[in-house]
Amino acid sequence: MKALIYLMLISSSILARAQIPGSFSLPLDDLQLNSRYGYRVHPLTGKVKFHAGVDLAARSDTVFAVLDGRVTKSGYNHSLGLYVNLDHGGGLESSYGHLSQCWVLEGDTIRVGSPIGLTGATGQVTGEHLHFAIKFYHRFLNPLALMKALLLSQAGHQLPNMANHE
């Protein structure tokens, strides 16, 4: 519970610093977690490795931009397969990996909730899923904590103030 509160505090602080607008979308219509953020045994190598995002179960599902942004990368990577990176401004970036199709190009301006691709099983995978990652000023964050903070703020709930919990 302490860890979740800490993540929520960090996420709410990031939202305030990044000046994120109220509009937010989930990356998939249905969220089912396959693999968490953090250290894990890599399913292909068997070695303990840091997993810098979350893996969400999918089957040829449309992938949506979680916030307004600009496509900074759209291409293929050995690990991520076909992927898209979006810059949302204020130091916040999102990444969507293992796509079967990519519907955006580098430089495109994307609106929140816009379809950007189709889930797949490209790159180093054991099956189809979406790898979803968030960076804040080039440092990976737990995407689930940030999504929860965004959902709470969109629902009009007061987010905890970092200054009150130091």
C-alpha positions in Angstrom: 0.0 0.0 0.0 2.9 2.4 0.8 4.4 1.7 -2.6 1.1 2.5 -4.4 0.7 5.8 -2.4 4.3 6.7 -3.2 3.7 6.0 -6.9 0.5 8.0 -6.9 2.4 11.0 -5.3 5.1 10.8 -7.9 2.5 10.5 -10.7 0.4 13.4 -9.5 3.6 15.5 -9.2 4.5 14.6 -12.7 1.1 15.4 -14.0 1.3 18.9 -12.5 4.9 19.5 -13.8 4.1 18.2 -17.3 0.9 20.3 -17.4 -1.1 17.4 -18.8 -4.6 18.4 -20.1 -7.7 16.7 -18.6 -8.3 14.5 -21.7 -6.8 11.0 -21.5 -7.4 7.7 -23.2 -6.4 4.1 -22.3 -4.0 2.5 -24.7 -6.4 -0.4 -25.4 -10.2 -0.8 -25.0 -9.6 -3.7 -22.5 -6.7 -3.7 -20.0 -5.5 -7.1 -18.9 -2.0 -7.1 -17.4 0.3 -9.9 -18.5 3.6 -8.6 -17.1 4.3 -5.9 -14.6 6.8 -3.0 -14.5 10.0 -3.7 -12.7 12.5 -6.6 -12.4 11.4 -9.9 -13.7 12.7 -13.1 -15.2 12.8 -12.5 -18.9 10.5 -15.1 -20.6 13.0 -15.8 -23.5 16.4 -15.5 -21.9 15.6 -16.7 -18.4 17.7 -13.9 -16.9 16.5 -11.3 -14.4 16.1 -8.1 -16.3 14.3 -4.7 -15.7 11.0 -4.5 -17.6 10.6 -0.8 -18.3 6.9 -1.0 -19.1 3.9 -3.2 -18.8 2.6 -5.9 -21.1 -1.1 -5.9 -21.8 -2.9 -8.9 -23.3 -4.2 -8.3 -26.8 -5.5 -10.0 -29.9 -5.3 -7.8 -33.0 -6.6 -4.9 -30.9 -6.4 -1.2 -31.9 -3.9 0.8 -30.0 -4.8 4.4 -28.9 -2.6 7.4 -28.0 -3.1 8.0 -24.3 -2.6 11.8 -24.7 -2.1 14.4 -27.4 1.4 14.2 -28.8 3.8 14.1 -31.7 5.3 10.9 -33.2 9.0 11.0 -32.5 9.8 7.4 -33.6 7.9 4.9 -35.7 9.9 1.9 -36.8 11.3 -1.5 -36.0 13.5 -2.5 -33.0 15.0 -6.0 -32.3 13.4 -6.2 -28.9 10.2 -4.1 -29.3 9.5 -5.1 -32.8 7.3 -2.6 -34.6 6.8 0.3 -32.2 5.7 4.0 -31.9 7.0 6.6 -29.5 5.0 9.8 -28.8 6.2 13.0 -27.1 3.4 14.6 -25.1 5.3 17.7 -24.1 6.4 18.6 -20.6 9.0 15.8 -20.6 6.4 13.1 -20.9 6.7 10.3 -23.5 4.8 7.1 -24.2 5.9 4.0 -26.1 3.8 1.2 -27.7 5.6 -1.9 -28.8 5.2 -5.3 -30.6 2.7 -3.9 -33.0 1.6 -5.8 -36.2 0.7 -2.5 -37.9 1.7 1.1 -37.4 -0.7 3.8 -38.7 1.4 6.9 -38.0 4.6 8.4 -39.2 7.4 10.3 -37.5 6.4 14.0 -37.2 2.7 13.3 -37.2 0.6 15.2 -34.6 -1.7 12.8 -32.8 -4.8 13.6 -30.8 -5.7 11.8 -27.6 -7.6 8.5 -28.3 -6.4 8.4 -32.0 -5.7 4.9 -33.3 -1.9 4.6 -33.9 -1.6 0.9 -34.7 -2.6 -2.7 -34.2 -1.3 -5.1 -31.5 0.9 -7.9 -32.7 3.8 -10.2 -31.8 6.8 -8.6 -33.4 10.2 -8.4 -31.8 11.2 -10.6 -28.8 7.9 -12.0 -27.6 6.3 -15.3 -26.5 2.9 -14.2 -27.8 0.8 -11.3 -28.9 0.5 -8.3 -26.5 1.1 -4.6 -26.2 4.2 -3.4 -24.5 3.3 0.0 -23.0 5.9 2.3 -21.4 6.0 5.8 -20.0 9.1 8.1 -19.7 9.3 11.4 -17.8 12.4 13.4 -18.7 14.0 10.2 -20.2 13.4 8.1 -17.0 11.0 5.2 -17.1 8.0 5.2 -14.8 5.4 2.7 -13.9 2.7 3.2 -16.5 -0.1 1.8 -14.3 0.5 4.4 -11.6 0.4 7.2 -14.1 -2.7 5.8 -15.8 -4.4 5.6 -12.4 -3.5 9.2 -11.6 -4.8 10.3 -15.0 -8.1 8.4 -14.5 -8.6 9.9 -11.0 -7.9 13.4 -12.3 -10.2 12.9 -15.3 -12.9 11.7 -12.9 -12.5 14.9 -10.9 -11.0 13.3 -7.8 -8.4 15.3 -5.9 -4.9 13.9 -6.4 -2.7 13.9 -3.3 -0.3 16.9 -3.1 3.3 16.0 -2.9 4.1 18.8 -0.4 1.6 17.4 2.1 3.4 14.0 2.3 7.1 14.9 2.7 
